[in-house]
Amino acid sequence: MRRMLVPALTATILLLMLLSLTLGPSNIRLSDTVSILMGKTAPANKAYIILQLRLPRILSSFFTGAILGLSGAVFQAALRNPMADPFILGISSGASFGVAVALFIGMAPLFGFPVSALVGALGTTLCIVGLASRRKSSSTTLLLTGVAVNYILSSAMTLLMFLHKEQYQRILYWTLGSFSMSTYAQVVVVLIAWIVLFIPLSLKHRSMDMLLLDELSARAGGLSVKRTRLGLLLLASFSTSLCVSYFGVIGFIGLMAPHATRLMVGPKHRHLLLPSSLLGGLLLLSSDTISRMLLPSGELPVGIITSLLGVPLFIYLLRRGRYFYG
């Protein structure tokens, strides 16, 4: 299964992309989609829909899911908690809160959404790292603290929406998540962010394995635990905040993808990272396709779909006691 997992995921992703390009209210056939992708002559309106509207959206959702899948694997290794992910621990909410604050004080045009999201995410991450470095902090305590941080930031963001009603719709956009306004420029940015995240993690897979050990054993193996943990978390937080600044808060992909992959290939990160990334992209692409197709007119925010998928898994893991390594 380990050898066939990546090819199987890749084939499934390509097939889903082709179907997602075709599905919609515009009455486009699969043969039309294939012809347009191959550069053959096609009606201008259909080519515009596929190449300018649907394709950047599909690529954005896939690479965002791939980043969230990788980031979830990082958080679960760094915090030794298979239930950790950027959404549950409040990293995504921190990024979104940074954007909301920038809009509220009028600094968004100066700093831009990515920088504002990065500041919020990094602040939340440093808080989590500080809690994780305490000797008496258990995985359960850390998880519940992250949930509390998530709720605090979400409540603060709701307060900002009511205080700054003229920006209500823009702030609400980040709380629900959407790929409806995706562009090729954003596709390039999230692709680069995925590469910047994936390559260092691939080189550090042994260090991530050692983080799963207790701290004394990891130190005995020559690992600088605090430095490695901080570097990995900051790298994952940066990538997550970039996705949030463009597409909003999208929950539970970072929980579902690494956990499901770990059940299939085991805990070794050399085998875990790429499948987790591909599965995260597949899950988010599937969720975005469902969000487009579920309503006869309009679309649902993609965050609703991912929450409907992720919350049952979260509850299941809690009931099974799967909230620690070892």
Sequence and secondary structure as in RCSB ss.txt:
>XXXX:A:sequence
MRRMLVPALTATILLLMLLSLTLGPSNIRLSDTVSILMGKTAPANKAYIILQLRLPRILSSFFTGAILGLSGAVF
QAALRNPMADPFILGISSGASFGVAVALFIGMAPLFGFPVSALVGALGTTLCIVGLASRRKSSSTTLLLTGVAVN
YILSSAMTLLMFLHKEQYQRILYWTLGSFSMSTYAQVVVVLIAWIVLFIPLSLKHRSMDMLLLDELSARAGGLSV
KRTRLGLLLLASFSTSLCVSYFGVIGFIGLMAPHATRLMVGPKHRHLLLPSSLLGGLLLLSSDTISRMLLPSGEL
PVGIITSLLGVPLFIYLLRRGRYFYG
>XXXX:A:secstr
 HHHHHHHHHHHHHHHHHHHHH STT   HHHHHHHHTT    HHHHHIIIIIIHHHHHHHHHHHHHHHHHHHHH
HHHTT TT  TTTTTHHHHHHHHHHHHHHHT HHHH HHHHHHHHHHHHHHHHHHHHTSTT  HHHHHHHHHHHH
HHHHHHHHHHHHHSGGGHHHHHHHHH   TT  HHHHHHHHHHHHHHHHHHHHTHHHHHHHTS HHHHHHTT  H
HHHHHHHHHHHHHHHHHHHHHH    SHHHHHHHHHHHHH S HHHHHHHHHHHHHHHHHHHHHHHHHSSSSS  
 HHHHHHHHHHHHHHHHHHHT SS  
